[in-house]
Amino acid sequence: MLILALLCGFPPGAGAQDLPNLPRDLPVTLIADRIEYDGESGLLTARGHVQVFYGKRTLTAPAITYDSRRERIVAEGPLVLRDPDGSTLFASYAALDRDLRNGLLRSARAVLRQRFRLAAVEAQRLGGRYNVLGKAVFSTCVVCAANPVPLWRIRARRIVHDQQAHIIHYEDAAFDVAGMTVFYLPYFRHPDPTVKRSTGFLVPSVRTSDTFGYGLRLPYFVVLDEHSDLTLTPMLTSDLGPLLQAEYRQLFRRGSLYLDGSIKADQSGRDQIARGHLFGQGHYYVTDDVFGHFDIAATSDDGYLSDFEFSEIDRLSSEIAIASYRDRGYWELGGVYFQSLRENERVSAIPLGLPEFDLEQNWTAPGIGGRLGLRANVVGLRRPNGPTGPGVCQTGSGGLQVCDQDTLRGTVAMDWERGWTLPQGILLTVGGSTQFDVMGVWDSARPGTVPEGFATRFTPTAMAEIRYPFINRTESATHILQPIGQIYWSEPSVEQSGLANEDSLLVEFDETNLFLPSRFPGLDRVEAGLRTNLGIRYDRFDADGWSLGVLLGRILRGRKQLAFSGVPALAGAESDYVGAATLDLPPYLKLVERFLLAEDLTLDRNDLRLDLVHKRGSVSGYYSYLSRDILGGAPDPREEFGLTGDLRLADNWKVSGYMAYDMQTERFV
């Protein structure tokens, strides 16, 4: 092998011409401030910013000595040895062979990828593959004079890092947390940080619960191939016995699959043999534009998920659909199934949604300009109360009687909208829409209120909007003050109280829907009559990066709307005042205030949220007040505040907490 010695920065008389007897079998490329060679002994000594290169391996040190006869390099520290895999060795002394693959290091430390650290009294490199460290420590924590004890570490009599198999082996391993040994293993191993996935046990966890007592989880991860893996997690509990959880993941060229489930023998004496759950989701692109997707959530009984703390959700939904999303529109066809875990919710009240179809498409309107839009929507809901079983009714928001009925609704709507910029910067937008619905009801318990059979509804809508933004720019900030006024008129062709209402029962009023055509969240109800949406918005964008935004508005109607009689903020001809304010001081603070003020300026709702973020942690707090809403099922006011926070102790280690306090009942929730 031809070796080249690069000699730079020599003092006078130390040039290459003064070293005529340099050996031609130097093991590496060498850069140093000074090089001396003794032809009789075969020793080459390099001093001052020494760099030794062998392929992709490098050694840097203040001084090295190369014995050409024994093919050995001795380096005086502090020295650094870098490997092609990205790992770095630090030591005070090293004796290495000519290709930097084997040798002995003293007071050695290794830094692997992702800042994993190994330190040892003595280390050896064997076969260019193994780093063998004696009396060694492994950790990710940075140790310094201010922080001499790492948050966690693994101490071992010997650590062997197999750089070919990418495994770190430990002999007589002690696991320390905050300087205290928590447990000991005679042998232990794990993949090194260069490995993305490897079969083996994951970190176990110990949990306590009021339902299952004490629990131990020991996950085992299995790599099936490059695109799929499986995690099996036995869980032993003191009060409810064992269970097995499994998680499967697979990535396809055009999609993905994720399944998470568990099973345990039922020891309660009930008829069922086993308890369990299944969560899953996936998608697959049939073409570049069309894909299918599904989302599964199911459990064996109402209490299983909460008993083992898998989830606190009390209503599950499963969906399967095929869809296509493009630049100016989309369509989706599917079905959805619900499972209620609430004790007081009847099975007959939970529908199966089939079909569920939604389509939206937008164009540039020919001739008149502006945006032209089409929407089509079909929803069928089937409840398992039997073809002749009596339906049971309940009172929803707005005092509407909703029964355990089967319904089908089809909707087609066209809308047009165009905007202009008038003199003085006034923004004018006008538009209109037509909506046609066909609605069917079966098994109605009160046919006098919600008749069985089909009904139609036709709703024309016209609108105009004007905005007059005032903008003031200075060296320190940009200020925008924007009055906004909208006028809407729409009138359905039939009285809506006689139509089925499935998706518009829960009505809320806040700053997000102040300027929308309708306050109803779905299509079963349309907002009727003449109404004016008024508001004013102020925004300040500071040159230092912080911003302030304030919005205040309300709705004025020509007449009261019966559909909103159960919503206090919208019950009258004039709505409550709705407002919001946001102060954003990135990246440390964000404050959001949202409120509803009645005509007499009493609060119907007040929501305050504060988020504080620091590089070591974060704190979030909230305060919420809601006035009583009898028809909405809240006869008393509700008032609550809560705090959440976390503190990062070190890389991959943090503590967190949460609390909420009900100020009406004076108890923690």
Order of alpha helices (4+ residues) and beta strands (2+ residues): beta-beta-beta-beta-beta-beta-beta-beta-beta-beta-beta-beta-beta-beta-beta-beta-beta-beta-beta-beta-beta-beta-alpha-beta-beta-beta-beta-beta-beta-beta-beta-beta-beta-beta-beta-beta-beta-beta-beta-beta-beta-beta-beta
